[in-house]
Protein backbone atom coordinates (compact mmCIF):
# COMPACT_ATOMS: atom_id res chain seq x y z
CA UNK A 1 0.00 0.00 0.00
CA UNK A 2 2.80 2.40 0.80
CA UNK A 3 4.19 2.26 -2.77
CA UNK A 4 0.73 2.80 -4.25
CA UNK A 5 0.21 5.85 -2.07
CA UNK A 6 3.58 7.27 -3.02
CA UNK A 7 2.91 6.99 -6.75
CA UNK A 8 -0.56 8.41 -6.56
CA UNK A 9 0.52 11.40 -4.51
CA UNK A 10 3.60 12.17 -6.56
CA UNK A 11 1.62 12.17 -9.81
CA UNK A 12 -1.20 14.25 -8.37
CA UNK A 13 1.02 16.97 -6.99
CA UNK A 14 3.09 17.85 -10.06
CA UNK A 15 3.63 21.65 -9.97
CA UNK A 16 2.76 23.97 -12.77
CA UNK A 17 5.52 25.35 -14.99
CA UNK A 18 7.04 28.56 -13.67
CA UNK A 19 8.78 31.55 -15.19
CA UNK A 20 12.51 32.19 -14.78
CA UNK A 21 12.08 34.34 -11.66
CA UNK A 22 9.10 34.72 -9.42
CA UNK A 23 7.78 38.22 -8.81
CA UNK A 24 7.50 39.85 -5.42
CA UNK A 25 3.74 39.39 -5.64
CA UNK A 26 4.13 35.64 -6.12
CA UNK A 27 5.51 35.43 -2.58
CA UNK A 28 3.41 38.05 -0.80
CA UNK A 29 -0.04 37.29 -2.21
CA UNK A 30 -2.33 35.34 0.09
CA UNK A 31 -2.64 31.58 -0.01
CA UNK A 32 -5.67 29.78 -1.39
CA UNK A 33 -6.75 28.39 1.99
CA UNK A 34 -6.08 28.76 5.69
CA UNK A 35 -8.01 25.93 7.35
CA UNK A 36 -10.13 23.06 6.01
CA UNK A 37 -12.67 20.67 7.54
CA UNK A 38 -14.65 17.85 5.99
CA UNK A 39 -18.31 17.36 6.90
CA UNK A 40 -19.24 14.36 9.07
CA UNK A 41 -20.59 12.42 6.06
CA UNK A 42 -17.79 13.57 3.76
CA UNK A 43 -20.10 15.32 1.30
CA UNK A 44 -18.66 18.81 1.79
CA UNK A 45 -15.42 20.62 2.49
CA UNK A 46 -15.40 23.93 4.35
CA UNK A 47 -12.34 26.11 3.81
CA UNK A 48 -11.36 29.52 5.14
CA UNK A 49 -9.78 31.75 2.51
CA UNK A 50 -7.51 34.67 3.37
CA UNK A 51 -8.44 37.82 1.45
CA UNK A 52 -6.04 40.09 3.26
CA UNK A 53 -7.82 41.99 6.01
CA UNK A 54 -10.85 39.70 5.74
CA UNK A 55 -11.22 35.91 5.76
CA UNK A 56 -14.23 34.23 4.19
CA UNK A 57 -15.68 30.73 4.55
CA UNK A 58 -16.07 28.74 1.34
CA UNK A 59 -18.09 25.51 1.12
CA UNK A 60 -17.33 23.07 -1.70
CA UNK A 61 -18.61 19.71 -2.79
CA UNK A 62 -15.97 17.09 -1.98
CA UNK A 63 -16.71 15.09 -5.11
CA UNK A 64 -15.70 17.76 -7.65
CA UNK A 65 -14.62 20.77 -5.51
CA UNK A 66 -17.49 22.81 -6.91
CA UNK A 67 -18.02 25.95 -4.83
CA UNK A 68 -21.51 25.99 -3.33
CA UNK A 69 -21.34 29.06 -1.11
CA UNK A 70 -18.92 31.79 -0.07
CA UNK A 71 -19.84 33.16 3.36
CA UNK A 72 -18.61 36.71 3.82
CA UNK A 73 -19.39 38.89 6.82
CA UNK A 74 -20.12 42.61 6.46
CA UNK A 75 -18.11 45.49 7.88
CA UNK A 76 -14.73 43.80 7.25
CA UNK A 77 -15.34 41.16 9.91
CA UNK A 78 -13.59 37.87 9.26
CA UNK A 79 -14.67 34.30 9.74
CA UNK A 80 -12.63 32.90 12.62
CA UNK A 81 -13.15 29.36 13.91
CA UNK A 82 -15.69 27.15 12.17
CA UNK A 83 -17.20 23.74 12.88
CA UNK A 84 -19.45 21.20 11.21
CA UNK A 85 -22.34 20.57 13.61
CA UNK A 86 -24.23 18.15 11.35
CA UNK A 87 -23.88 16.66 7.88
CA UNK A 88 -24.90 19.94 6.28
CA UNK A 89 -24.70 22.75 8.85
CA UNK A 90 -21.80 24.93 10.00
CA UNK A 91 -21.23 27.23 12.94
CA UNK A 92 -18.58 29.94 12.83
CA UNK A 93 -17.55 32.96 14.85
CA UNK A 94 -16.44 36.43 13.81
CA UNK A 95 -13.10 38.12 14.42
CA UNK A 96 -11.47 41.39 13.48
CA UNK A 97 -7.98 41.19 12.08
CA UNK A 98 -5.41 43.60 13.45
CA UNK A 99 -2.47 43.01 11.13
CA UNK A 100 -0.14 40.21 10.16
CA UNK A 101 1.83 40.45 13.43
CA UNK A 102 -1.17 40.53 15.79
CA UNK A 103 -3.73 37.90 16.68
CA UNK A 104 -7.31 38.66 15.56
CA UNK A 105 -9.69 39.53 18.38
CA UNK A 106 -13.08 37.93 18.89
CA UNK A 107 -16.16 40.07 18.33
CA UNK A 108 -18.28 37.66 20.41
CA UNK A 109 -20.58 36.83 17.48
CA UNK A 110 -21.53 33.36 16.21
CA UNK A 111 -23.37 32.47 13.02
CA UNK A 112 -24.97 29.36 11.56
CA UNK A 113 -25.40 28.44 7.90
CA UNK A 114 -26.23 25.36 5.86
CA UNK A 115 -23.76 24.04 3.31
CA UNK A 116 -25.82 25.41 0.41
CA UNK A 117 -26.11 28.84 2.04
CA UNK A 118 -29.65 28.42 3.31
CA UNK A 119 -30.83 29.03 6.88
CA UNK A 120 -28.06 31.58 7.39
CA UNK A 121 -28.60 33.47 10.61
CA UNK A 122 -26.78 35.14 13.48
CA UNK A 123 -26.94 33.08 16.67
CA UNK A 124 -24.97 35.11 19.19
CA UNK A 125 -24.59 38.87 19.25
CA UNK A 126 -22.17 40.96 21.24
CA UNK A 127 -23.40 44.02 23.08
CA UNK A 128 -26.66 44.48 21.13
CA UNK A 129 -30.26 43.61 21.96
CA UNK A 130 -32.93 43.90 19.31
CA UNK A 131 -36.61 43.26 19.81
CA UNK A 132 -36.44 39.88 18.11
CA UNK A 133 -32.98 38.94 19.34
CA UNK A 134 -33.37 38.70 23.12
CA UNK A 135 -32.47 35.02 23.21
CA UNK A 136 -29.36 35.57 21.15
CA UNK A 137 -27.79 38.57 22.80
CA UNK A 138 -24.97 37.95 25.26
CA UNK A 139 -23.66 41.38 26.19
CA UNK A 140 -20.07 40.87 27.33
CA UNK A 141 -20.36 37.08 27.20
CA UNK A 142 -17.86 35.21 24.99
CA UNK A 143 -18.60 31.68 23.78
CA UNK A 144 -16.08 29.06 22.68
CA UNK A 145 -16.90 25.84 20.90
CA UNK A 146 -16.56 22.56 22.85
CA UNK A 147 -18.33 19.77 20.93
CA UNK A 148 -20.76 19.33 17.99
CA UNK A 149 -22.92 16.74 19.81
CA UNK A 150 -23.44 14.77 16.60
CA UNK A 151 -25.58 12.28 18.50
CA UNK A 152 -27.93 15.12 19.49
CA UNK A 153 -28.79 16.76 16.15
CA UNK A 154 -29.50 20.45 16.47
CA UNK A 155 -27.38 21.15 19.54
CA UNK A 156 -23.75 21.88 20.44
CA UNK A 157 -21.79 22.42 23.63
CA UNK A 158 -20.12 25.78 24.22
CA UNK A 159 -18.13 27.28 27.05
CA UNK A 160 -19.34 30.70 28.11
CA UNK A 161 -17.20 33.30 29.80
CA UNK A 162 -18.67 36.47 31.24
CA UNK A 163 -15.67 38.54 32.29
CA UNK A 164 -15.87 40.67 35.38
CA UNK A 165 -12.44 41.94 34.37
CA UNK A 166 -10.06 41.54 31.46
CA UNK A 167 -8.90 38.24 32.97
CA UNK A 168 -12.26 36.57 32.43
CA UNK A 169 -14.38 34.96 35.13
CA UNK A 170 -17.57 32.98 35.48
CA UNK A 171 -16.97 30.22 32.93
CA UNK A 172 -19.95 27.95 32.29
CA UNK A 173 -20.86 25.13 29.91
CA UNK A 174 -24.00 25.73 27.86
CA UNK A 175 -26.01 23.63 25.45
CA UNK A 176 -26.94 25.73 22.42
CA UNK A 177 -29.56 25.29 19.71
CA UNK A 178 -27.81 25.61 16.32
CA UNK A 179 -30.85 27.18 14.66
CA UNK A 180 -32.07 29.65 17.28
CA UNK A 181 -29.00 30.28 19.42
CA UNK A 182 -30.95 29.64 22.62
CA UNK A 183 -28.80 28.27 25.42
CA UNK A 184 -29.22 26.20 28.56
CA UNK A 185 -26.54 26.31 31.26
CA UNK A 186 -25.32 22.87 32.32
CA UNK A 187 -22.66 23.72 34.90
CA UNK A 188 -20.38 26.48 36.10
CA UNK A 189 -16.67 26.40 36.81
CA UNK A 190 -15.50 26.32 40.44
CA UNK A 191 -13.34 29.44 40.18
CA UNK A 192 -12.37 32.33 37.93
CA UNK A 193 -10.19 31.97 34.84
CA UNK A 194 -11.09 28.35 34.08
CA UNK A 195 -11.21 26.28 30.96
CA UNK A 196 -13.56 23.29 30.95
CA UNK A 197 -12.92 19.91 29.30
CA UNK A 198 -15.40 17.14 28.55
CA UNK A 199 -15.35 13.43 29.29
CA UNK A 200 -16.05 10.60 26.83
CA UNK A 201 -19.81 11.05 27.30
CA UNK A 202 -19.51 14.73 26.27
CA UNK A 203 -20.32 15.84 29.79
CA UNK A 204 -18.37 18.66 31.49
CA UNK A 205 -15.90 16.91 33.76
CA UNK A 206 -12.68 18.90 34.26
CA UNK A 207 -11.89 22.51 35.04
CA UNK A 208 -8.35 23.79 34.59
CA UNK A 209 -8.10 27.13 36.36
CA UNK A 210 -5.19 29.53 36.21
CA UNK A 211 -4.18 32.63 38.08
CA UNK A 212 -1.43 35.17 37.69
CA UNK A 213 -0.49 37.34 40.62
CA UNK A 214 2.10 39.96 41.28
CA UNK A 215 3.29 43.29 40.00
CA UNK A 216 6.62 44.71 38.83
CA UNK A 217 8.39 41.41 38.41
CA UNK A 218 6.76 39.45 41.23
CA UNK A 219 5.23 37.05 38.75
CA UNK A 220 3.51 33.89 39.95
CA UNK A 221 1.46 31.56 37.77
CA UNK A 222 -0.68 28.83 39.33
CA UNK A 223 -2.75 26.07 37.78
CA UNK A 224 -5.47 24.13 39.57
CA UNK A 225 -7.25 21.07 38.20
CA UNK A 226 -10.73 20.10 39.37
CA UNK A 227 -12.97 17.14 38.55
CA UNK A 228 -16.76 17.23 38.66
CA UNK A 229 -18.02 14.19 40.55
CA UNK A 230 -21.30 12.36 40.11
CA UNK A 231 -22.96 14.59 42.71
CA UNK A 232 -22.01 17.59 40.56
CA UNK A 233 -19.45 18.84 43.06
CA UNK A 234 -16.03 20.06 41.99
CA UNK A 235 -13.24 18.05 43.60
CA UNK A 236 -9.63 19.24 43.68
CA UNK A 237 -7.28 16.95 41.71
CA UNK A 238 -4.07 18.96 41.58
CA UNK A 239 -2.72 22.38 42.54
CA UNK A 240 0.59 23.70 41.24
CA UNK A 241 0.90 25.92 44.31
CA UNK A 242 0.95 22.81 46.51
CA UNK A 243 2.59 20.25 44.25
CA UNK A 244 4.90 22.31 42.09
CA UNK A 245 3.56 20.91 38.82
CA UNK A 246 1.00 22.25 36.36
CA UNK A 247 -1.51 19.69 35.10
CA UNK A 248 -3.73 20.40 32.09
CA UNK A 249 -6.30 18.07 30.54
CA UNK A 250 -5.79 17.77 26.78
CA UNK A 251 -8.82 15.61 26.03
CA UNK A 252 -10.66 12.49 27.10
CA UNK A 253 -10.67 9.75 24.47
CA UNK A 254 -13.77 7.79 23.57
CA UNK A 255 -12.67 4.89 25.77
CA UNK A 256 -12.31 7.14 28.82
CA UNK A 257 -8.54 7.65 28.78
CA UNK A 258 -7.72 11.13 30.06
CA UNK A 259 -4.75 12.63 28.23
CA UNK A 260 -2.98 15.47 29.99
CA UNK A 261 0.20 17.52 30.03
CA UNK A 262 2.38 18.14 33.05
CA UNK A 263 4.97 20.85 33.56
CA UNK A 264 7.20 21.91 36.43
CA UNK A 265 6.95 25.48 35.16
CA UNK A 266 10.51 25.37 33.87
CA UNK A 267 11.36 22.49 31.51
CA UNK A 268 9.30 21.46 28.47
CA UNK A 269 6.02 19.82 29.45
CA UNK A 270 5.44 16.08 29.17
CA UNK A 271 2.29 14.41 27.87
CA UNK A 272 0.68 11.36 29.38
CA UNK A 273 -2.45 9.93 30.94
CA UNK A 274 -4.12 10.99 34.15
CA UNK A 275 -5.92 8.91 36.77
CA UNK A 276 -8.41 11.48 37.99
CA UNK A 277 -9.28 9.43 41.05
CA UNK A 278 -5.76 9.34 42.44
CA UNK A 279 -4.28 12.28 40.50
CA UNK A 280 -1.49 9.99 39.26
CA UNK A 281 0.11 11.06 35.99
CA UNK A 282 1.69 8.43 33.71
CA UNK A 283 4.16 9.94 31.30
CA UNK A 284 3.99 8.89 27.65
CA UNK A 285 6.45 11.33 26.13
CA UNK A 286 8.75 14.16 27.11
CA UNK A 287 11.39 15.94 25.08
CA UNK A 288 14.27 17.47 27.06
CA UNK A 289 14.47 20.53 24.79
CA UNK A 290 11.12 21.20 23.10
CA UNK A 291 7.47 21.30 24.09
CA UNK A 292 4.98 19.13 22.24
CA UNK A 293 3.56 21.39 19.53
CA UNK A 294 0.73 19.12 18.39
CA UNK A 295 -0.67 15.61 18.74
CA UNK A 296 -1.86 13.22 16.04
CA UNK A 297 -5.02 11.34 17.03
CA UNK A 298 -6.68 8.20 15.76
CA UNK A 299 -9.90 8.74 13.82
CA UNK A 300 -11.87 6.56 16.24
CA UNK A 301 -11.12 9.08 18.96
CA UNK A 302 -9.59 6.42 21.19
CA UNK A 303 -5.87 7.08 21.10
CA UNK A 304 -3.14 9.68 20.83
CA UNK A 305 -1.00 8.13 18.09
CA UNK A 306 1.97 10.47 18.01
CA UNK A 307 3.29 13.82 19.13
CA UNK A 308 5.27 16.48 17.27
CA UNK A 309 8.13 18.51 18.73
CA UNK A 310 9.93 21.36 16.97
CA UNK A 311 13.30 22.10 18.53
CA UNK A 312 14.53 22.42 14.95
CA UNK A 313 12.78 20.61 12.12
CA UNK A 314 9.60 18.87 13.31
CA UNK A 315 10.08 15.43 14.85
CA UNK A 316 7.22 12.93 15.04
CA UNK A 317 7.35 10.41 17.88
CA UNK A 318 4.84 7.57 18.10
CA UNK A 319 3.33 7.10 21.55
CA UNK A 320 0.96 4.23 20.66
CA UNK A 321 2.37 1.80 18.12
CA UNK A 322 -0.27 -0.83 18.86
CA UNK A 323 -3.14 1.11 17.29
CA UNK A 324 -3.70 0.06 13.65
CA UNK A 325 -3.77 3.69 12.51
CA UNK A 326 -0.17 4.11 13.65
CA UNK A 327 0.85 1.93 10.70
CA UNK A 328 -1.47 3.91 8.44
CA UNK A 329 0.12 7.17 9.55
CA UNK A 330 3.63 5.81 9.05
CA UNK A 331 2.70 4.70 5.52
CA UNK A 332 1.39 8.13 4.60
CA UNK A 333 4.38 9.88 6.18
CA UNK A 334 6.76 7.66 4.20
CA UNK A 335 5.21 8.97 0.98
CA UNK A 336 6.50 12.46 1.83
CA UNK A 337 10.03 12.12 3.19
CA UNK A 338 11.40 15.26 4.80
CA UNK A 339 7.95 16.81 5.30
CA UNK A 340 5.39 16.82 8.07
CA UNK A 341 2.25 14.79 7.45
CA UNK A 342 -0.72 15.21 9.77
CA UNK A 343 -4.34 14.18 9.98
CA UNK A 344 -6.27 17.45 9.83
CA UNK A 345 -9.75 15.99 10.31
CA UNK A 346 -11.92 13.16 9.06
CA UNK A 347 -15.43 11.94 8.42
CA UNK A 348 -17.38 10.60 11.34
CA UNK A 349 -16.79 6.99 10.33
CA UNK A 350 -13.07 7.63 9.88
CA UNK A 351 -13.03 6.25 6.34
CA UNK A 352 -11.94 9.52 4.74
CA UNK A 353 -9.17 11.61 6.23
CA UNK A 354 -8.07 15.10 5.21
CA UNK A 355 -4.28 14.95 5.22
CA UNK A 356 -2.07 18.05 5.34
CA UNK A 357 1.48 17.87 4.00
CA UNK A 358 3.86 20.78 4.59
CA UNK A 359 7.56 21.46 4.79
CA UNK A 360 10.27 24.07 4.49
CA UNK A 361 9.78 24.28 0.71
CA UNK A 362 6.15 23.15 0.59
CA UNK A 363 3.63 25.85 1.61
CA UNK A 364 1.01 23.20 2.31
CA UNK A 365 -0.98 20.65 0.32
CA UNK A 366 -4.28 18.93 1.03
CA UNK A 367 -5.07 15.31 0.22
CA UNK A 368 -8.14 13.21 0.87
CA UNK A 369 -7.21 9.67 1.89
CA UNK A 370 -9.80 6.92 1.36
CA UNK A 371 -9.22 3.98 3.66
CA UNK A 372 -11.31 1.56 1.63
CA UNK A 373 -9.30 2.09 -1.56
CA UNK A 374 -5.99 2.93 0.08
CA UNK A 375 -5.65 5.90 -2.26
CA UNK A 376 -5.01 9.54 -1.56
CA UNK A 377 -6.53 12.18 -3.81
CA UNK A 378 -4.82 15.54 -4.22
CA UNK A 379 -7.18 18.41 -3.40
CA UNK A 380 -5.26 21.67 -3.52
CA UNK A 381 -2.07 23.53 -2.67
CA UNK A 382 -1.91 26.65 -0.56
CA UNK A 383 0.34 28.35 -3.15
CA UNK A 384 -0.02 26.30 -6.30
CA UNK A 385 1.73 28.97 -8.39
CA UNK A 386 5.06 28.22 -6.68
CA UNK A 387 7.20 25.23 -7.69
CA UNK A 388 8.38 23.59 -4.48
CA UNK A 389 11.46 22.31 -6.31
CA UNK A 390 12.64 25.88 -6.77
CA UNK A 391 12.17 26.98 -3.19
CA UNK A 392 15.00 27.46 -0.67
CA UNK A 393 16.05 24.90 1.92
CA UNK A 394 15.75 25.74 5.62
CA UNK A 395 18.50 24.33 7.84
CA UNK A 396 18.05 24.18 11.62
CA UNK A 397 20.98 25.06 13.85
CA UNK A 398 21.74 25.30 17.57
CA UNK A 399 24.29 27.48 19.36
CA UNK A 400 25.25 28.39 22.90
CA UNK A 401 24.56 31.96 23.99
CA UNK A 402 24.97 33.28 27.51
CA UNK A 403 24.83 29.78 28.96
CA UNK A 404 21.63 28.94 27.10
CA UNK A 405 20.99 26.62 24.18
CA UNK A 406 19.48 28.69 21.37
CA UNK A 407 17.92 27.22 18.23
CA UNK A 408 17.27 28.83 14.88
CA UNK A 409 17.01 28.41 11.13
CA UNK A 410 19.17 29.38 8.18
CA UNK A 411 17.44 29.64 4.79
CA UNK A 412 19.87 28.98 1.93
CA UNK A 413 19.02 30.23 -1.60
CA UNK A 414 18.09 27.45 -4.00
CA UNK A 415 21.09 26.36 -6.07
CA UNK A 416 23.60 28.01 -3.73
CA UNK A 417 26.48 26.21 -2.04
CA UNK A 418 25.58 28.09 1.13
CA UNK A 419 28.93 29.85 1.38
CA UNK A 420 29.90 33.52 1.71
CA UNK A 421 26.38 34.81 1.10
CA UNK A 422 24.86 38.21 1.83
CA UNK A 423 22.79 37.68 4.97
CA UNK A 424 19.50 39.10 6.25
CA UNK A 425 19.06 38.55 9.99
CA UNK A 426 15.30 38.35 10.57
CA UNK A 427 14.28 38.37 14.27
CA UNK A 428 10.66 37.47 14.93
CA UNK A 429 8.05 39.38 16.92
CA UNK A 430 6.94 38.86 20.47
CA UNK A 431 9.23 38.68 22.24
CA UNK A 432 7.52 36.52 24.87
CA UNK A 433 5.86 33.43 23.37
CA UNK A 434 6.01 33.65 19.56
CA UNK A 435 8.71 31.71 17.72
CA UNK A 436 10.06 30.96 14.27
CA UNK A 437 9.50 27.54 12.76
CA UNK A 438 11.05 25.37 10.08
CA UNK A 439 7.98 25.51 7.85
CA UNK A 440 7.62 27.45 4.61
CA UNK A 441 7.96 31.18 5.22
CA UNK A 442 7.04 33.31 2.18
CA UNK A 443 9.02 36.30 3.44
CA UNK A 444 12.22 34.29 3.92
CA UNK A 445 11.65 32.55 0.59
CA UNK A 446 11.29 35.92 -1.17
CA UNK A 447 14.59 37.15 0.25
CA UNK A 448 16.29 33.85 -0.60
CA UNK A 449 14.95 34.04 -4.17
CA UNK A 450 16.99 37.24 -4.55
CA UNK A 451 20.19 35.58 -3.37
CA UNK A 452 20.10 36.37 0.34
CA UNK A 453 20.59 33.85 3.12
CA UNK A 454 18.07 34.44 5.93
CA UNK A 455 18.83 33.87 9.61
CA UNK A 456 15.97 33.37 12.10
CA UNK A 457 16.69 32.94 15.80
CA UNK A 458 14.46 31.56 18.53
CA UNK A 459 16.05 33.79 21.12
CA UNK A 460 15.31 33.52 24.84
CA UNK A 461 11.68 34.50 25.36
CA UNK A 462 10.53 32.42 22.37
CA UNK A 463 7.90 29.78 22.95
CA UNK A 464 8.25 26.04 22.43
CA UNK A 465 11.33 25.35 24.58
CA UNK A 466 9.87 25.21 28.07
CA UNK A 467 8.59 27.91 30.36
CA UNK A 468 11.98 28.78 31.85
CA UNK A 469 13.34 29.60 28.40
CA UNK A 470 10.31 31.73 27.62
CA UNK A 471 10.49 33.55 30.96
CA UNK A 472 14.16 34.33 30.35
CA UNK A 473 13.06 36.99 27.85
CA UNK A 474 11.43 39.20 30.46
CA UNK A 475 13.42 42.38 31.12
CA UNK A 476 15.99 41.16 28.62
CA UNK A 477 14.73 42.99 25.54
CA UNK A 478 17.89 45.01 24.97
CA UNK A 479 20.34 42.62 26.59
CA UNK A 480 19.99 38.81 26.57
CA UNK A 481 17.66 38.64 23.57
CA UNK A 482 19.96 40.81 21.48
CA UNK A 483 22.93 38.76 22.69
CA UNK A 484 21.27 35.64 21.24
CA UNK A 485 20.59 37.35 17.89
CA UNK A 486 24.14 38.70 17.71
CA UNK A 487 25.67 35.33 18.69
CA UNK A 488 23.70 33.57 15.94
CA UNK A 489 24.79 36.19 13.40
CA UNK A 490 28.42 35.68 14.30
CA UNK A 491 27.93 31.92 14.12
CA UNK A 492 26.68 32.25 10.51
CA UNK A 493 29.75 34.32 9.66
CA UNK A 494 32.19 32.03 11.48
CA UNK A 495 30.72 28.97 9.74
CA UNK A 496 31.34 30.60 6.36
CA UNK A 497 27.67 30.81 5.43
CA UNK A 498 27.61 34.61 5.51
CA UNK A 499 29.97 37.26 4.21
CA UNK A 500 30.75 39.29 7.31
CA UNK A 501 30.89 42.48 5.25
CA UNK A 502 27.37 41.98 3.87
CA UNK A 503 24.94 41.56 6.77
CA UNK A 504 21.73 43.54 7.30
CA UNK A 505 18.95 43.09 9.84
CA UNK A 506 15.20 43.29 9.32
CA UNK A 507 12.19 42.45 11.47
CA UNK A 508 8.60 43.32 12.28
CA UNK A 509 6.97 44.23 15.60
CA UNK A 510 9.51 43.25 18.28
CA UNK A 511 11.68 42.21 15.33
CA UNK A 512 11.59 45.88 14.31
CA UNK A 513 12.83 46.79 17.79
CA UNK A 514 15.69 44.28 17.44
CA UNK A 515 16.54 45.63 13.99
CA UNK A 516 17.48 48.94 15.62
CA UNK A 517 18.74 47.66 18.99
CA UNK A 518 21.04 44.87 17.74
CA UNK A 519 23.18 47.35 15.72
CA UNK A 520 23.46 49.48 18.86
CA UNK A 521 24.64 46.47 20.86
CA UNK A 522 27.04 45.24 18.16
CA UNK A 523 28.51 48.24 16.29
CA UNK A 524 29.93 47.34 12.90
CA UNK A 525 28.25 43.94 12.64
CA UNK A 526 25.30 45.11 10.51
CA UNK A 527 25.54 47.26 7.39
CA UNK A 528 21.88 48.34 7.31
CA UNK A 529 18.64 47.97 9.27
CA UNK A 530 14.97 47.83 8.23
CA UNK A 531 12.35 48.27 10.96
CA UNK A 532 8.73 47.28 10.23
CA UNK A 533 5.79 48.16 12.55
CA UNK A 534 8.33 48.23 15.36
CA UNK A 535 8.40 49.58 18.90
CA UNK A 536 11.29 51.96 19.47
CA UNK A 537 10.29 53.98 22.55
CA UNK A 538 9.47 51.72 25.51
CA UNK A 539 8.02 54.49 27.66
CA UNK A 540 5.50 55.18 24.87
CA UNK A 541 4.06 51.68 25.38
CA UNK A 542 2.51 53.03 28.60
CA UNK A 543 0.87 55.97 26.83
CA UNK A 544 -0.03 54.68 23.34
CA UNK A 545 -1.15 51.37 21.88
CA UNK A 546 -3.66 48.71 22.88
CA UNK A 547 -1.49 46.67 25.28
CA UNK A 548 -1.89 49.31 28.01
CA UNK A 549 -5.69 49.29 27.64
CA UNK A 550 -6.12 46.05 29.64
CA UNK A 551 -5.17 45.36 33.25
CA UNK A 552 -3.43 42.19 32.10
CA UNK A 553 -1.57 44.20 29.45
CA UNK A 554 -0.30 46.69 32.01
CA UNK A 555 0.85 43.86 34.27
CA UNK A 556 2.60 42.30 31.29
CA UNK A 557 4.41 45.57 30.52
CA UNK A 558 5.49 46.00 34.13
CA UNK A 559 6.77 42.43 34.17
CA UNK A 560 8.51 42.37 30.80
CA UNK A 561 10.01 45.87 30.47
CA UNK A 562 9.58 47.34 33.95
CA UNK A 563 8.77 50.92 34.95
CA UNK A 564 12.14 52.39 35.78
CA UNK A 565 12.49 55.50 33.56
CA UNK A 566 16.26 55.19 33.26
CA UNK A 567 16.01 51.55 32.16
CA UNK A 568 13.24 52.28 29.67
CA UNK A 569 15.35 55.04 28.14
CA UNK A 570 18.47 52.87 28.06
CA UNK A 571 16.54 50.09 26.33
CA UNK A 572 14.82 52.33 23.74
CA UNK A 573 16.43 52.61 20.28
CA UNK A 574 14.87 56.07 19.80
CA UNK A 575 16.75 57.34 22.86
CA UNK A 576 20.02 55.95 21.49
CA UNK A 577 19.69 57.00 17.86
CA UNK A 578 23.18 58.49 17.90
CA UNK A 579 24.52 54.93 18.27
CA UNK A 580 22.77 53.75 15.08
CA UNK A 581 25.50 54.56 12.58
CA UNK A 582 24.18 52.60 9.60
CA UNK A 583 21.53 53.23 6.91
CA UNK A 584 17.96 52.71 8.17
CA UNK A 585 14.58 52.27 6.49
CA UNK A 586 11.31 52.30 8.45
CA UNK A 587 7.74 51.18 7.68
CA UNK A 588 4.51 51.33 9.69
CA UNK A 589 0.74 51.12 9.42
CA UNK A 590 -1.31 54.24 10.10
CA UNK A 591 -4.06 52.15 11.75
CA UNK A 592 -1.70 50.07 13.90
CA UNK A 593 -2.94 49.95 17.50
CA UNK A 594 -0.28 47.56 18.80
CA UNK A 595 2.73 49.70 17.85
CA UNK A 596 1.15 52.95 16.66
CA UNK A 597 2.85 54.91 13.86
CA UNK A 598 4.02 57.44 16.46
CA UNK A 599 6.64 54.84 17.40
CA UNK A 600 8.05 54.92 13.87
CA UNK A 601 7.77 58.69 13.68
CA UNK A 602 9.71 59.01 16.94
CA UNK A 603 12.48 56.77 15.61
CA UNK A 604 12.65 58.64 12.32
CA UNK A 605 12.84 62.00 14.09
CA UNK A 606 15.53 60.77 16.49
CA UNK A 607 17.66 59.52 13.59
CA UNK A 608 17.14 62.74 11.67
CA UNK A 609 18.12 64.82 14.70
CA UNK A 610 21.50 63.06 14.93
CA UNK A 611 22.22 63.44 11.21
CA UNK A 612 21.24 59.92 10.07
CA UNK A 613 17.82 60.46 8.51
CA UNK A 614 16.17 57.23 7.34
CA UNK A 615 16.58 56.47 3.65
CA UNK A 616 12.84 56.04 3.56
CA UNK A 617 9.76 55.95 5.78
CA UNK A 618 6.58 54.20 4.66
CA UNK A 619 3.37 54.74 6.64
CA UNK A 620 0.54 53.00 4.82
CA UNK A 621 -2.75 54.78 5.43
CA UNK A 622 -5.06 51.73 5.61
CA UNK A 623 -2.71 49.19 7.17
CA UNK A 624 -2.39 47.89 10.70
CA UNK A 625 0.18 45.82 12.62
CA UNK A 626 1.52 44.13 9.49
CA UNK A 627 0.24 44.89 5.99
CA UNK A 628 -2.67 42.94 4.46
CA UNK A 629 -3.28 44.59 1.10
CA UNK A 630 -1.27 42.83 -1.60
CA UNK A 631 -0.39 46.07 -3.40
CA UNK A 632 0.88 47.55 -0.12
CA UNK A 633 2.91 44.42 0.55
CA UNK A 634 4.41 44.54 -2.94
CA UNK A 635 5.43 48.17 -2.39
CA UNK A 636 6.92 47.34 0.99
CA UNK A 637 9.03 44.40 -0.16
CA UNK A 638 10.07 46.09 -3.38
CA UNK A 639 11.44 48.99 -1.35
CA UNK A 640 13.02 46.57 1.12
CA UNK A 641 14.79 44.57 -1.59
CA UNK A 642 16.06 47.76 -3.20
CA UNK A 643 17.39 48.91 0.18
CA UNK A 644 19.22 45.64 0.78
CA UNK A 645 20.55 45.54 -2.79
CA UNK A 646 22.06 48.99 -2.39
CA UNK A 647 23.96 48.07 0.75
CA UNK A 648 24.80 44.36 0.65
CA UNK A 649 23.59 43.12 -2.75
CA UNK A 650 25.61 41.09 -5.21
CA UNK A 651 29.00 42.63 -5.93
PyMOL commands that set and color helices and strands:
alter all, ss='L'
color gray80, all
select helices_A, chain A and resi 2-12+24-28+240-243+324-334+388-390+442-449+467-471+480-494+510-521+539-542+547-549+551-560+565-570+573-579+597-609+630-648
alter helices_A, ss='H'
color red, helices_A
select strands_A, chain A and resi 35-38+44-50+55-61+67-71+78-84+89-96+105-114+121-124+141-147+155-162+172-177+183-188+194-198+204-213+220-228+234-239+246-252+258-263+270-275+280-285+292-297+304-309+315-318+340-346+352-358+365-370+375-381+393-401+404-412+421-425+453-458+498-508+528-532+583-589+616-620
alter strands_A, ss='S'
color yellow, strands_A
deselect
rebuild
show_as cartoon
